[in-house]
Amino acid sequence: DDSNGHIDFIVACSNLRATNYSIPTADRLKSKGIAGRIIPAIATTTSLVAGLVTLELYKFVQGHTNPEKYKNGFANLALPFFTFSEPLLAPKQKYYETEWTLWDRFEVNAVKADGKEMTLQEFMDYFQNEHKLEITMLSQGVSMLYSFFMQAAKREERMKMPVSEVVKTVSKKNIDPWVKALVFELCCNDTEGEDVEVPYVKYNLPA
């Protein structure tokens, strides 16, 4: 029934998601064809998965913290085969006395108290002063923003630039206006000069 708005809603939502993940969008006719073909899946596998996820959600809402209370589920309706296993805890790593897992991160706000964005030098100083970590390499995606072995002139030039400008200069493209934060990967040394593993950085851009 094209008059009840269901297809329009599906087209709008699917294209919004596609845009977020750089997936080619689909027009109304193509979206309607795709939606029509997934009805058998919705009635079988998808409904099973939704039910299993909801069971796990009940446990979360009830406040269970013991991982043994939760379950990973695997199902193959063609066999049929159903099995469950206990999830594994994320491996823990440590720098100084701080333990962290892949779920942890550093969160840094780009804007300082004076309303200006921090420079790359100030970003480096923040980690040195607040976390006693010397950044030896800094990257964003495939772009190397800083490294201890880069040319001195290039390093000094970037140190004076706002961090977002360094990203745009190195990647040779603008930051999309809907991007609210950047993800940085760090290589760091501790106070004894030893290489340490640290979480990634979520760099919150100016509003």
Accessible surface in RSA format (square Angstrom, percent):
REM  Atomic radii and reference values for relative SASA: ProtOr
REM  Chains: A
REM  Algorithm: Lee & Richards
REM  Probe-radius: 1.40
REM  Slices: 20
REM RES _ NUM      All-atoms   Total-Side   Main-Chain    Non-polar    All polar
REM                ABS   REL    ABS   REL    ABS   REL    ABS   REL    ABS   REL
RES ASP A   1   130.53  91.4  67.51  67.2  63.02 149.0  38.90  91.6  91.63  91.4
RES ASP A   2    69.22  48.5  51.66  51.4  17.55  41.5  27.20  64.0  42.02  41.9
RES SER A   3   102.37  86.5  62.83  83.9  39.55  91.1  54.95 117.0  47.42  66.4
RES ASN A   4    71.81  49.5  40.10  38.7  31.71  76.4  32.93  79.3  38.88  37.6
RES GLY A   5    29.95  36.9   0.00   N/A  29.95  36.9  23.42  64.3   6.53  14.6
RES HIS A   6   118.02  64.5 114.21  79.4   3.81   9.7  72.05  74.3  45.97  53.5
RES ILE A   7    23.96  13.6  23.11  17.2   0.85   2.1  23.11  16.6   0.85   2.3
RES ASP A   8    74.19  52.0  68.01  67.7   6.19  14.6  30.00  70.6  44.19  44.1
RES PHE A   9   139.22  69.6 133.49  82.7   5.72  14.9 138.68  84.1   0.54   1.5
RES ILE A  10    69.89  39.8  67.34  50.2   2.55   6.1  69.54  50.1   0.35   1.0
RES VAL A  11    22.81  15.0  22.81  20.6   0.00   0.0  22.81  19.8   0.00   0.0
RES ALA A  12    53.55  49.2  43.57  67.2   9.98  22.7  52.73  74.3   0.81   2.2
RES CYS A  13    54.32  41.1  48.32  53.9   6.00  14.1  25.43  64.4  28.90  31.2
RES SER A  14    50.04  42.3  38.13  50.9  11.91  27.4  43.67  93.0   6.37   8.9
RES ASN A  15    33.33  23.0  32.72  31.6   0.61   1.5  15.41  37.1  17.92  17.3
RES LEU A  16   121.70  67.8 120.00  85.8   1.70   4.3 120.58  84.7   1.12   3.0
RES ARG A  17   146.37  61.5 143.31  73.1   3.06   7.3  50.12  68.5  96.24  58.3
RES ALA A  18     8.62   7.9   7.78  12.0   0.85   1.9   8.37  11.8   0.25   0.7
RES THR A  19    74.97  53.3  62.20  63.1  12.77  30.4  53.97  72.5  21.00  31.8
RES ASN A  20   108.78  75.0  79.69  77.0  29.09  70.1  13.46  32.4  95.32  92.1
RES TYR A  21   147.63  68.9 126.05  71.7  21.58  56.2  83.54  62.8  64.09  79.0
RES SER A  22   108.59  91.8  72.24  96.4  36.35  83.7  47.46 101.1  61.13  85.6
RES ILE A  23    79.76  45.4  73.02  54.4   6.74  16.3  74.54  53.7   5.22  14.2
RES PRO A  24   121.86  88.8  97.88  89.2  23.98  87.2 110.03  90.8  11.83  73.5
RES THR A  25    82.20  58.5  59.40  60.2  22.81  54.3  25.57  34.3  56.64  85.6
RES ALA A  26    20.88  19.2  14.20  21.9   6.68  15.2  18.58  26.2   2.30   6.1
RES ASP A  27    97.63  68.4  82.00  81.6  15.63  36.9  46.08 108.4  51.55  51.4
RES ARG A  28    90.73  38.1  86.71  44.2   4.01   9.6  54.41  74.4  36.31  22.0
RES LEU A  29   146.04  81.3 138.25  98.9   7.78  19.6 141.18  99.2   4.85  13.1
RES LYS A  30   127.21  62.1 116.77  71.6  10.44  24.9  71.90  64.7  55.31  58.9
RES SER A  31     7.08   6.0   3.72   5.0   3.36   7.7   4.62   9.8   2.46   3.4
RES LYS A  32    84.05  41.0  80.34  49.3   3.71   8.8  49.46  44.5  34.59  36.8
RES GLY A  33    31.53  38.9   0.00   N/A  31.53  38.9  29.54  81.1   2.00   4.5
RES ILE A  34    74.84  42.6  74.62  55.6   0.22   0.5  74.75  53.8   0.09   0.2
RES ALA A  35    15.36  14.1  12.38  19.1   2.98   6.8  13.99  19.7   1.37   3.6
RES GLY A  36    48.51  59.8   0.00   N/A  48.51  59.8  32.24  88.5  16.27  36.4
RES ARG A  37   175.95  73.9 151.97  77.5  23.98  57.1  75.88 103.7 100.06  60.6
RES ILE A  38    78.96  44.9  78.07  58.2   0.89   2.1  78.96  56.9   0.00   0.0
RES ILE A  39   103.65  59.0 103.48  77.1   0.17   0.4 103.48  74.5   0.17   0.5
RES PRO A  40    90.05  65.6  81.37  74.2   8.68  31.5  89.19  73.6   0.86   5.4
RES ALA A  41    45.24  41.6  39.50  61.0   5.75  13.1  44.19  62.2   1.06   2.8
RES ILE A  42    83.21  47.4  81.49  60.7   1.73   4.2  81.49  58.7   1.73   4.7
RES ALA A  43    75.87  69.8  45.06  69.5  30.81  70.1  53.94  76.0  21.93  58.1
RES THR A  44    67.44  48.0  60.06  60.9   7.37  17.6  56.81  76.3  10.62  16.1
RES THR A  45    70.28  50.0  70.28  71.2   0.00   0.0  50.17  67.4  20.11  30.4
RES THR A  46    69.98  49.8  66.71  67.6   3.27   7.8  51.81  69.6  18.17  27.5
RES SER A  47    60.89  51.5  45.00  60.1  15.89  36.6  41.65  88.7  19.24  27.0
RES LEU A  48    50.10  27.9  42.37  30.3   7.73  19.4  49.62  34.8   0.49   1.3
RES VAL A  49    76.66  50.4  76.47  69.2   0.19   0.5  76.66  66.6   0.00   0.0
RES ALA A  50    53.69  49.4  45.62  70.4   8.07  18.4  52.72  74.2   0.97   2.6
RES GLY A  51    35.64  43.9   0.00   N/A  35.64  43.9  33.84  92.9   1.80   4.0
RES LEU A  52    43.98  24.5  42.58  30.5   1.40   3.5  42.93  30.2   1.05   2.8
RES VAL A  53    91.33  60.1  88.39  80.0   2.94   7.1  90.75  78.8   0.59   1.6
RES THR A  54    54.97  39.1  54.54  55.3   0.42   1.0  32.41  43.5  22.56  34.1
RES LEU A  55    97.75  54.4  96.06  68.7   1.70   4.3  96.06  67.5   1.70   4.6
RES GLU A  56    42.96  24.7  41.64  31.5   1.32   3.1  31.84  61.6  11.12   9.1
RES LEU A  57    98.39  54.8  94.72  67.8   3.67   9.2  98.01  68.8   0.37   1.0
RES TYR A  58   128.69  60.1 127.81  72.7   0.88   2.3  87.87  66.0  40.83  50.3
RES LYS A  59    47.95  23.4  47.95  29.4   0.00   0.0  36.93  33.2  11.02  11.7
RES PHE A  60   142.41  71.2 134.31  83.2   8.10  21.1 134.33  81.4   8.08  23.1
RES VAL A  61   114.39  75.3  86.00  77.9  28.39  68.4  91.73  79.7  22.66  61.5
RES GLN A  62   130.27  72.8  92.64  67.7  37.64  89.6  40.26  85.7  90.01  68.3
RES GLY A  63    49.22  60.7   0.00   N/A  49.22  60.7  31.23  85.7  17.99  40.3
RES HIS A  64    68.15  37.2  55.36  38.5  12.79  32.7  37.27  38.4  30.88  35.9
RES THR A  65   131.16  93.3 101.42 102.8  29.73  70.9  74.54 100.1  56.62  85.6
RES ASN A  66    66.93  46.2  61.49  59.4   5.44  13.1  24.98  60.1  41.95  40.5
RES PRO A  67    42.90  31.3  38.80  35.4   4.10  14.9  42.88  35.4   0.02   0.1
RES GLU A  68   106.18  61.0  98.80  74.7   7.37  17.6  20.77  40.2  85.40  69.7
RES LYS A  69   107.23  52.3  98.00  60.1   9.22  22.0  46.09  41.5  61.14  65.1
RES TYR A  70    40.91  19.1  40.91  23.3   0.00   0.0  39.03  29.3   1.89   2.3
RES LYS A  71    75.76  37.0  64.56  39.6  11.20  26.7  49.67  44.7  26.09  27.8
RES ASN A  72    77.28  53.3  72.24  69.8   5.04  12.1  23.53  56.6  53.75  52.0
RES GLY A  73    44.85  55.3   0.00   N/A  44.85  55.3   4.08  11.2  40.77  91.3
RES PHE A  74   117.05  58.6 111.67  69.2   5.38  14.0 114.42  69.4   2.63   7.5
RES ALA A  75    37.13  34.1   8.66  13.4  28.48  64.8   8.66  12.2  28.48  75.4
RES ASN A  76    53.39  36.8  48.73  47.1   4.67  11.2   7.30  17.6  46.10  44.6
RES LEU A  77    76.89  42.8  53.55  38.3  23.34  58.7  53.88  37.8  23.01  61.9
RES ALA A  78    95.87  88.1  54.89  84.7  40.98  93.2  66.07  93.0  29.80  78.9
RES LEU A  79   123.12  68.6  91.02  65.1  32.10  80.7  92.09  64.7  31.04  83.5
RES PRO A  80    98.82  72.0  77.97  71.1  20.85  75.8  77.97  64.4  20.85 129.6
RES PHE A  81    91.82  45.9  89.23  55.3   2.59   6.7  91.82  55.7   0.00   0.0
RES PHE A  82   106.68  53.4  81.11  50.2  25.57  66.5  81.11  49.2  25.57  73.2
RES THR A  83    57.85  41.1  53.01  53.7   4.84  11.5  29.74  39.9  28.11  42.5
RES PHE A  84   107.93  54.0  80.60  49.9  27.33  71.1  81.36  49.3  26.57  76.0
RES SER A  85    62.91  53.2  56.27  75.1   6.64  15.3  46.41  98.8  16.50  23.1
RES GLU A  86    92.84  53.3  77.65  58.7  15.19  36.2  22.64  43.8  70.20  57.3
RES PRO A  87    41.20  30.0  31.59  28.8   9.61  34.9  32.04  26.5   9.16  56.9
RES LEU A  88   171.34  95.4 143.51 102.7  27.83  70.0 145.52 102.2  25.82  69.5
RES LEU A  89   133.49  74.3 114.07  81.6  19.42  48.8 115.88  81.4  17.61  47.4
RES ALA A  90    26.07  24.0   7.55  11.7  18.52  42.1  13.33  18.8  12.74  33.7
RES PRO A  91   102.34  74.6  87.96  80.2  14.38  52.3  98.78  81.6   3.57  22.2
RES LYS A  92   143.67  70.1 111.73  68.6  31.93  76.0  62.31  56.1  81.35  86.7
RES GLN A  93    77.52  43.3  70.04  51.2   7.48  17.8  23.75  50.5  53.77  40.8
RES LYS A  94   111.51  54.4  86.94  53.3  24.58  58.5  43.10  38.8  68.42  72.9
RES TYR A  95    16.90   7.9  14.58   8.3   2.32   6.0   7.96   6.0   8.94  11.0
RES TYR A  96    82.64  38.6  56.67  32.2  25.98  67.6  67.10  50.4  15.54  19.2
RES GLU A  97   152.07  87.3 129.50  98.0  22.57  53.7  66.47 128.6  85.60  69.9
RES THR A  98    63.12  44.9  58.67  59.5   4.45  10.6  35.47  47.6  27.65  41.8
RES GLU A  99   100.56  57.7  76.96  58.2  23.60  56.2  21.69  42.0  78.87  64.4
RES TRP A 100    23.84   9.6  22.06  10.7   1.78   4.2  23.76  12.7   0.08   0.1
RES THR A 101    23.71  16.9  22.95  23.3   0.76   1.8  19.15  25.7   4.56   6.9
RES LEU A 102   112.25  62.5  92.60  66.2  19.65  49.4  97.37  68.4  14.88  40.1
RES TRP A 103   203.04  81.5 176.16  85.3  26.88  63.1 163.11  87.0  39.94  64.8
RES ASP A 104    61.03  42.7  56.68  56.4   4.34  10.3  14.36  33.8  46.67  46.5
RES ARG A 105   113.52  47.7  87.30  44.5  26.22  62.4  11.61  15.9 101.91  61.8
RES PHE A 106    14.92   7.5  12.46   7.7   2.45   6.4  14.92   9.0   0.00   0.0
RES GLU A 107    87.54  50.3  61.33  46.4  26.21  62.4  28.17  54.5  59.37  48.5
RES VAL A 108     5.27   3.5   3.08   2.8   2.19   5.3   5.27   4.6   0.00   0.0
RES ASN A 109    98.56  68.0  90.23  87.2   8.33  20.1  20.30  48.8  78.27  75.6
RES ALA A 110     0.58   0.5   0.00   0.0   0.58   1.3   0.00   0.0   0.58   1.5
RES VAL A 111    63.66  41.9  48.21  43.6  15.45  37.2  48.21  41.9  15.45  41.9
RES LYS A 112    65.92  32.2  50.99  31.3  14.93  35.6  41.11  37.0  24.81  26.4
RES ALA A 113   120.07 110.4  69.23 106.8  50.84 115.6  82.26 115.8  37.81 100.2
RES ASP A 114    94.16  66.0  56.18  55.9  37.98  89.8  47.78 112.4  46.38  46.3
RES GLY A 115    53.31  65.7   0.00   N/A  53.31  65.7  27.06  74.3  26.25  58.8
RES LYS A 116   140.26  68.4 135.76  83.3   4.50  10.7  83.13  74.8  57.13  60.9
RES GLU A 117    30.98  17.8  17.74  13.4  13.24  31.5   9.40  18.2  21.59  17.6
RES MET A 118    17.01   8.8  17.01  11.3   0.00   0.0  17.01  14.5   0.00   0.0
RES THR A 119    31.47  22.4  31.47  31.9   0.00   0.0  27.93  37.5   3.54   5.3
RES LEU A 120     0.29   0.2   0.29   0.2   0.00   0.0   0.29   0.2   0.00   0.0
RES GLN A 121    74.32  41.6  74.32  54.3   0.00   0.0  33.02  70.3  41.30  31.3
RES GLU A 122    59.58  34.2  55.53  42.0   4.05   9.6  27.67  53.5  31.91  26.1
RES PHE A 123     0.00   0.0   0.00   0.0   0.00   0.0   0.00   0.0   0.00   0.0
RES MET A 124    20.28  10.5  17.69  11.7   2.59   6.2  17.96  15.3   2.32   3.1
RES ASP A 125    58.32  40.9  57.95  57.7   0.37   0.9  15.69  36.9  42.63  42.5
RES TYR A 126    70.02  32.7  63.68  36.2   6.34  16.5  44.93  33.8  25.08  30.9
RES PHE A 127     0.00   0.0   0.00   0.0   0.00   0.0   0.00   0.0   0.00   0.0
RES GLN A 128    83.50  46.7  78.64  57.5   4.86  11.6  32.86  69.9  50.64  38.4
RES ASN A 129   111.37  76.8  81.51  78.8  29.86  71.9  25.38  61.1  85.99  83.1
RES GLU A 130   113.76  65.3  85.38  64.6  28.39  67.6   8.69  16.8 105.07  85.8
RES HIS A 131    49.01  26.8  39.78  27.7   9.23  23.6  35.99  37.1  13.02  15.1
RES LYS A 132   127.42  62.2 126.33  77.5   1.09   2.6  69.19  62.3  58.23  62.0
RES LEU A 133     0.11   0.1   0.06   0.0   0.06   0.1   0.06   0.0   0.06   0.2
RES GLU A 134    88.34  50.7  86.37  65.3   1.97   4.7  23.43  45.3  64.91  53.0
RES ILE A 135     4.71   2.7   0.00   0.0   4.71  11.3   0.00   0.0   4.71  12.8
RES THR A 136    15.84  11.3  15.39  15.6   0.45   1.1  10.79  14.5   5.05   7.6
RES MET A 137    52.09  27.0  51.67  34.2   0.42   1.0  46.49  39.5   5.60   7.4
RES LEU A 138     0.30   0.2   0.00   0.0   0.30   0.8   0.24   0.2   0.07   0.2
RES SER A 139    24.71  20.9  24.49  32.7   0.21   0.5  10.46  22.3  14.24  20.0
RES GLN A 140    40.75  22.8  39.27  28.7   1.48   3.5   0.08   0.2  40.67  30.8
RES GLY A 141    66.79  82.4   0.00   N/A  66.79  82.4  39.74 109.1  27.05  60.6
RES VAL A 142   159.70 105.1 122.50 110.9  37.20  89.6 130.97 113.8  28.73  77.9
RES SER A 143    12.77  10.8   8.51  11.4   4.26   9.8   4.26   9.1   8.51  11.9
RES MET A 144    82.50  42.7  73.43  48.6   9.08  21.6  73.61  62.6   8.89  11.8
RES LEU A 145     0.07   0.0   0.03   0.0   0.04   0.1   0.03   0.0   0.04   0.1
RES TYR A 146    20.58   9.6  20.58  11.7   0.00   0.0   0.86   0.6  19.73  24.3
RES SER A 147     1.67   1.4   1.67   2.2   0.00   0.0   0.00   0.0   1.67   2.3
RES PHE A 148   123.57  61.8 106.49  66.0  17.09  44.5 107.72  65.3  15.86  45.4
RES PHE A 149   134.40  67.2 103.09  63.9  31.31  81.5 111.16  67.4  23.24  66.5
RES MET A 150    26.87  13.9  14.60   9.7  12.27  29.2  20.74  17.6   6.13   8.1
RES GLN A 151   133.46  74.6 122.85  89.8  10.61  25.3  46.04  98.0  87.42  66.3
RES ALA A 152    61.28  56.3  53.71  82.9   7.57  17.2  53.77  75.7   7.51  19.9
RES ALA A 153    81.86  75.3  64.34  99.3  17.52  39.8  73.58 103.6   8.28  21.9
RES LYS A 154    89.05  43.4  86.34  53.0   2.71   6.5  36.75  33.1  52.30  55.7
RES ARG A 155    52.89  22.2  52.51  26.8   0.38   0.9   4.59   6.3  48.30  29.3
RES GLU A 156    95.38  54.8  95.30  72.1   0.08   0.2  39.00  75.4  56.37  46.0
RES GLU A 157   111.40  64.0 102.35  77.4   9.05  21.5  38.59  74.7  72.81  59.4
RES ARG A 158    29.99  12.6  29.99  15.3   0.00   0.0   4.26   5.8  25.74  15.6
RES MET A 159    19.55  10.1  19.15  12.7   0.41   1.0  19.22  16.3   0.33   0.4
RES LYS A 160   160.54  78.3 139.18  85.4  21.36  50.9  88.35  79.5  72.19  76.9
RES MET A 161    39.85  20.6  38.44  25.4   1.41   3.4  35.99  30.6   3.86   5.1
RES PRO A 162    47.71  34.8  47.71  43.5   0.00   0.0  47.71  39.4   0.00   0.0
RES VAL A 163     0.04   0.0   0.04   0.0   0.00   0.0   0.04   0.0   0.00   0.0
RES SER A 164    12.77  10.8  12.77  17.0   0.00   0.0   4.67   9.9   8.10  11.3
RES GLU A 165    68.56  39.4  68.56  51.9   0.00   0.0  18.96  36.7  49.60  40.5
RES VAL A 166     0.25   0.2   0.23   0.2   0.02   0.1   0.25   0.2   0.00   0.0
RES VAL A 167     4.50   3.0   4.50   4.1   0.00   0.0   4.50   3.9   0.00   0.0
RES LYS A 168    62.03  30.3  56.95  34.9   5.08  12.1  14.49  13.0  47.54  50.6
RES THR A 169    73.72  52.4  58.26  59.1  15.46  36.9  54.90  73.7  18.82  28.4
RES VAL A 170    31.33  20.6  14.86  13.5  16.48  39.7  18.75  16.3  12.58  34.1
RES SER A 171    31.29  26.4   9.13  12.2  22.16  51.0  12.25  26.1  19.04  26.7
RES LYS A 172   179.47  87.6 143.97  88.3  35.51  84.5 112.07 100.9  67.41  71.8
RES LYS A 173   148.77  72.6 136.09  83.5  12.69  30.2  89.23  80.3  59.55  63.4
RES ASN A 174   125.58  86.6 108.16 104.5  17.42  42.0  25.46  61.3 100.11  96.8
RES ILE A 175    40.14  22.8  20.28  15.1  19.86  47.9  25.22  18.2  14.92  40.5
RES ASP A 176    68.50  48.0  63.82  63.5   4.68  11.1   1.54   3.6  66.96  66.8
RES PRO A 177   118.15  86.1  88.88  81.0  29.27 106.4 100.54  83.0  17.61 109.4
RES TRP A 178   153.34  61.5 137.84  66.7  15.49  36.4 128.68  68.6  24.66  40.0
RES VAL A 179    46.57  30.6  34.52  31.3  12.05  29.0  38.62  33.6   7.95  21.6
RES LYS A 180   150.98  73.7 142.16  87.2   8.82  21.0  99.77  89.8  51.21  54.6
RES ALA A 181    28.00  25.7  11.84  18.3  16.15  36.7  11.84  16.7  16.15  42.8
RES LEU A 182    11.75   6.5  10.07   7.2   1.68   4.2  11.75   8.3   0.00   0.0
RES VAL A 183    74.71  49.2  70.35  63.7   4.36  10.5  70.35  61.1   4.36  11.8
RES PHE A 184     0.00   0.0   0.00   0.0   0.00   0.0   0.00   0.0   0.00   0.0
RES GLU A 185    96.80  55.6  94.89  71.8   1.91   4.6  41.34  80.0  55.46  45.3
RES LEU A 186    19.76  11.0   0.00   0.0  19.76  49.7   0.75   0.5  19.01  51.1
RES CYS A 187    49.66  37.6  46.40  51.8   3.26   7.7   5.49  13.9  44.16  47.6
RES CYS A 188     0.00   0.0   0.00   0.0   0.00   0.0   0.00   0.0   0.00   0.0
RES ASN A 189    32.17  22.2  31.98  30.9   0.18   0.4   0.00   0.0  32.17  31.1
RES ASP A 190    24.98  17.5  19.64  19.5   5.34  12.6   1.70   4.0  23.28  23.2
RES THR A 191    94.89  67.5  54.21  55.0  40.68  97.0  47.68  64.0  47.22  71.4
RES GLU A 192   146.93  84.4 114.86  86.9  32.07  76.4  46.01  89.0 100.92  82.4
RES GLY A 193    49.45  61.0   0.00   N/A  49.45  61.0  25.36  69.6  24.09  54.0
RES GLU A 194   106.43  61.1 105.30  79.7   1.13   2.7  28.25  54.6  78.18  63.8
RES ASP A 195   102.84  72.0  76.07  75.7  26.78  63.3  34.48  81.1  68.37  68.2
RES VAL A 196    24.49  16.1  16.45  14.9   8.04  19.4  20.80  18.1   3.69  10.0
RES GLU A 197   104.39  59.9 100.12  75.7   4.26  10.2  31.57  61.1  72.82  59.5
RES VAL A 198    14.12   9.3   0.03   0.0  14.08  33.9   0.03   0.0  14.08  38.2
RES PRO A 199     7.62   5.6   5.24   4.8   2.38   8.6   7.30   6.0   0.32   2.0
RES TYR A 200    66.34  31.0  62.83  35.7   3.51   9.1  38.19  28.7  28.15  34.7
RES VAL A 201     0.00   0.0   0.00   0.0   0.00   0.0   0.00   0.0   0.00   0.0
RES LYS A 202    54.95  26.8  54.95  33.7   0.00   0.0  22.54  20.3  32.41  34.5
RES TYR A 203     0.00   0.0   0.00   0.0   0.00   0.0   0.00   0.0   0.00   0.0
RES ASN A 204    29.29  20.2  27.76  26.8   1.53   3.7  16.78  40.4  12.51  12.1
RES LEU A 205    27.14  15.1  11.90   8.5  15.24  38.3  12.04   8.5  15.11  40.7
RES PRO A 206    62.26  45.4  42.01  38.3  20.26  73.6  44.19  36.5  18.08 112.4
RES ALA A 207   146.16 134.4  71.67 110.6  74.49 169.4 103.47 145.7  42.69 113.1
END  Absolute sums over single chains surface
CHAIN  1 A    14672.4      12046.4       2626.0       8953.6       5718.8
END  Absolute sums over all chains
TOTAL         14672.4      12046.4       2626.0       8953.6       5718.8
